[in-house]
């Protein structure tokens, strides 16, 4: 009889509002530790950012429509990072999830692999490649939308999560851009919950002029769901509640056991202290997750070892 593999854990961490560069540095440190084997569990960082524009490694600067003077006046930094994808916006009212997950190739011997569904939690688990991982992220976003009463899903050739995929006006509710280095993922997804959609006018979202961006609040109001308010202001509490749903959905889609406290029980301040202690324990300088403050743009760091995306 074949021996069952132990459950693979995905540890969720609700961090609340975190400055973009600090979260970026934290992802890289955790990914390096996971690839080196010093970090034994996959991690899922759940948070929101102050307004920031990020460009994927091959994104065109021309898709940032706002003039530098306006961005400076509003304290919005433009940061080029090593993920795939084009330009995107992060800001209040938007759930950002950064999974730090070790992917395994089919020929990796003697190491438990993860599968694409909950049935893979025990027994022999199938390896998870980049494509299956991306599909799991998209499916988890769609599951999260469904829990809010919004029908959404993937759109062929356009990564992320979309509403009315086959309609005359597809609307993007969730963006996706990842990096894989030494077999470990970082960066991730951004799902608009109560996001101020006017802020997307600063860019051509995903490098697509005319792209229609939406949010769960807007789509719930469009669907006539009682109590829905398309003009609801950005709200961290709504992001926290959505984070709990997304974490549960992603763990199920990846075939992992979810660990860690989720909102509303989770303490963002306590989790920030815990993650700083973990980084210190791993022997890495802590990124010090302080409250976010606007910063001047600076060159993006480079990876010691590049991976696929």
C-alpha positions in Angstrom: 0.0 0.0 0.0 1.3 3.4 -1.0 2.3 5.6 1.9 0.2 8.8 2.1 2.1 12.1 1.8 1.6 14.5 4.7 -0.8 17.4 4.1 0.8 20.4 2.5 0.2 23.7 4.4 -0.5 27.1 3.0 -0.1 29.6 5.9 -2.3 32.7 5.4 -1.2 36.0 6.9 -3.5 39.1 7.0 -1.1 42.1 7.1 -3.6 45.0 6.6 -2.2 48.1 4.9 1.5 47.7 3.9 3.7 49.9 1.8 4.3 48.4 -1.6 8.1 48.3 -1.4 8.1 46.7 2.0 5.7 44.0 0.8 7.9 43.5 -2.3 11.0 43.1 -0.2 9.2 40.7 2.1 8.0 38.5 -0.8 11.6 38.2 -2.1 13.0 37.3 1.3 10.4 34.6 1.9 10.7 33.3 -1.7 14.5 33.0 -1.3 14.1 31.2 2.0 11.5 28.8 0.5 13.7 28.0 -2.4 16.7 27.3 -0.1 14.6 25.0 2.1 14.9 27.2 5.2 11.1 28.0 5.1 9.1 24.8 5.2 5.6 26.1 4.6 4.1 27.9 1.7 3.0 31.4 2.6 0.0 33.6 1.5 0.4 37.3 2.2 -3.0 39.1 2.2 -3.0 42.9 2.3 -3.8 46.2 0.7 -1.6 49.1 -0.5 -1.7 52.8 -0.6 -2.0 54.0 -4.3 0.9 52.8 -6.4 1.4 51.9 -10.1 3.6 48.9 -10.9 5.0 47.9 -14.3 5.8 44.3 -15.2 9.4 43.7 -16.4 8.4 44.2 -20.1 5.6 46.7 -19.7 5.6 50.0 -21.6 6.0 53.2 -19.7 3.6 54.8 -22.2 0.7 53.0 -20.6 1.1 55.2 -17.6 -1.3 58.0 -18.8 -1.0 60.4 -15.8 1.8 63.0 -16.1 4.6 62.8 -13.5 3.5 66.0 -11.9 0.0 64.7 -11.1 1.5 61.4 -9.7 3.9 63.4 -7.6 1.1 65.7 -6.4 -0.9 62.6 -5.3 2.1 60.8 -3.8 1.8 57.9 -6.2 5.0 56.0 -7.0 5.6 54.2 -10.2 7.6 51.0 -9.6 9.0 48.6 -12.2 9.1 45.0 -10.9 10.2 41.6 -12.1 6.7 40.0 -12.4 5.0 39.3 -15.7 2.2 41.5 -17.1 1.7 45.1 -17.9 1.0 48.2 -15.8 -1.5 47.8 -12.9 -2.8 49.9 -10.1 -2.9 49.0 -6.4 -4.8 51.0 -3.8 -7.2 51.1 -0.9 -10.2 48.9 -1.2 -8.3 46.3 -3.3 -7.3 42.9 -2.0 -3.7 42.0 -2.9 -2.6 38.4 -2.4 1.1 37.3 -2.7 1.4 33.5 -2.5 4.9 32.2 -1.8 4.5 28.7 -3.2 7.1 26.1 -4.1 6.2 24.6 -7.5 7.5 21.2 -8.3 8.4 19.7 -11.7 6.9 16.3 -12.6 10.4 14.7 -12.4 11.3 16.0 -8.9 12.0 12.8 -7.0 11.0 12.1 -3.4 9.2 15.4 -2.7 5.5 15.8 -2.0 3.8 17.7 -4.9 0.6 19.7 -4.8 -2.4 19.1 -7.0 -5.0 21.3 -8.5 -7.9 20.2 -6.2 -8.8 19.4 -2.7 -8.6 15.7 -3.4 -4.8 16.0 -3.5 -4.4 17.0 0.1 -3.7 13.3 1.1 -2.1 10.5 -0.9 0.2 11.0 -3.8 -0.2 14.5 -5.0 0.3 15.7 -8.6 3.0 18.2 -9.4 1.9 21.7 -10.0 3.3 23.6 -12.9 3.1 27.3 -13.7 0.0 27.0 -15.9 -1.9 25.0 -13.3 -0.9 27.4 -10.6 -2.1 30.4 -12.7 -5.4 28.6 -13.3 -5.8 28.0 -9.6 -5.3 31.7 -8.9 -7.9 32.6 -11.5 -10.3 30.0 -10.2 -9.9 31.2 -6.6 -10.7 34.8 -7.7 -13.8 33.5 -9.5 -14.8 31.6 -6.4 -14.4 34.7 -4.3 -16.5 36.7 -6.7 -19.2 34.0 -6.6 -19.3 34.2 -2.8 -20.1 37.9 -3.2 -22.9 37.1 -5.7 -20.9 38.1 -8.8 -20.4 35.7 -11.7 -16.8 36.0 -13.0 -14.1 33.8 -14.5 -11.0 33.6 -16.8 -10.9 35.1 -20.3 -8.9 33.3 -23.0 -5.7 35.2 -23.7 -6.2 37.8 -21.0 -5.0 36.6 -17.5 -7.0 37.6 -14.5 -10.7 37.5 -13.6 -13.4 39.0 -15.7 -17.2 39.7 -15.5 -19.4 39.0 -18.6 -16.5 37.2 -20.3 -18.6 36.4 -23.3 -20.6 39.6 -23.3 -20.3 42.8 -25.4 -18.5 44.5 -22.5 -16.1 42.3 -20.6 -15.0 43.9 -17.4 -11.9 43.1 -15.4 -12.3 42.7 -11.7 -9.0 41.0 -10.9 -5.5 41.3 -12.2 -2.7 38.6 -12.1 1.0 38.8 -12.5 3.6 36.4 -11.1 7.2 35.6 -11.0 8.8 32.2 -10.5 12.4 32.0 -9.3 14.2 28.8 -8.4 10.8 27.1 -8.5 9.1 29.4 -6.0 6.3 31.9 -6.9 5.9 35.4 -5.7 3.8 38.5 -6.7 0.2 37.4 -7.3 -3.2 38.9 -7.7 -5.2 42.0 -7.1 -9.0 41.8 -6.7 -11.0 45.1 -6.7 -13.4 45.0 -3.8 -14.4 48.6 -2.9 -11.6 50.2 -5.0 -12.0 53.7 -6.3 -12.3 52.8 -10.0 -11.5 56.4 -11.1 -7.9 55.7 -10.2 -7.6 53.3 -13.1 -7.8 56.3 -15.4 -4.2 57.0 -14.5 -3.2 54.0 -16.7 -4.1 51.8 -19.6 -4.9 48.8 -17.3 -2.9 45.8 -18.3 -1.6 47.7 -21.3 -5.0 47.7 -22.9 -6.4 51.1 -23.9 -10.2 51.2 -23.3 -10.2 48.3 -20.9 -13.2 48.5 -18.6 -12.2 47.9 -15.0 -14.8 47.0 -12.3 -15.1 46.0 -8.7 -17.2 43.7 -6.5 -19.0 46.7 -5.1 -19.9 47.9 -8.6 -21.0 44.5 -9.9 -23.1 43.7 -6.8 -24.9 47.0 -7.3 -25.3 46.3 -11.1 -26.8 42.9 -10.2 -29.3 44.6 -7.8 -28.0 42.7 -4.7 -29.8 44.2 -1.6 -27.5 46.6 0.3 -24.9 46.8 -2.5 -23.5 50.3 -3.2 -21.5 51.0 -6.3 -20.2 54.2 -4.7 -19.0 52.6 -1.5 -15.7 54.3 -0.5 -12.6 52.1 -0.2 -12.8 50.1 3.0 -10.1 48.0 4.6 -12.8 45.9 6.4 -14.3 44.8 3.1 -10.8 43.8 1.9 -10.2 41.8 5.1 -13.5 39.9 4.7 -12.7 39.2 1.0 -9.2 38.0 2.0 -10.7 35.3 4.2 -12.8 34.0 1.3 -10.0 34.1 -1.2 -7.5 32.3 1.1 -10.0 29.5 1.7 -10.7 29.2 -2.1 -7.0 29.2 -3.0 -6.1 26.6 -0.5 -8.8 24.4 -1.9 -7.8 25.0 -5.5 -4.2 24.2 -4.7 -5.1 21.1 -2.6 -3.5 22.6 0.5 -4.5 22.7 4.2 -5.0 26.3 5.2 -3.2 27.4 8.3 -3.2 30.7 10.2 -5.8 33.1 11.5 -8.1 34.8 9.0 -10.2 38.0 9.4 -12.1 38.9 11.4 -10.1 37.0 14.0 -6.7 37.8 12.6 -4.7 40.7 14.0 -2.8 42.6 11.2 -0.4 44.2 13.7 0.2 40.8 15.4 0.8 39.1 12.1 3.2 41.8 11.0 5.2 41.3 14.1 5.1 37.5 13.5 6.4 37.8 10.0 9.2 40.1 11.0 10.2 37.6 13.7 10.1 34.8 11.1 12.4 36.7 8.7 14.8 37.4 11.6 14.7 33.7 12.5 15.6 32.8 8.9 18.7 35.0 9.2 17.5 37.7 6.8 17.3 41.5 7.5 13.7 42.3 8.3 11.9 44.6 5.8 10.2 46.3 8.9 6.5 46.5 8.0 5.8 50.0 9.1 2.8 52.1 8.1 3.2 53.0 4.4 4.5 56.4 3.4 4.9 57.9 -0.2 8.4 57.4 -1.6 10.3 58.6 -4.6 10.7 56.1 -7.5 13.9 54.1 -7.5 15.4 51.5 -9.7 13.9 48.0 -9.1 16.2 45.4 -7.6 17.2 42.5 -9.8 16.9 38.8 -9.1 20.0 36.9 -8.4 18.5 34.1 -10.3 15.8 34.6 -12.9 12.8 32.3 -13.2 9.9 31.7 -15.5 6.6 33.8 -15.4 
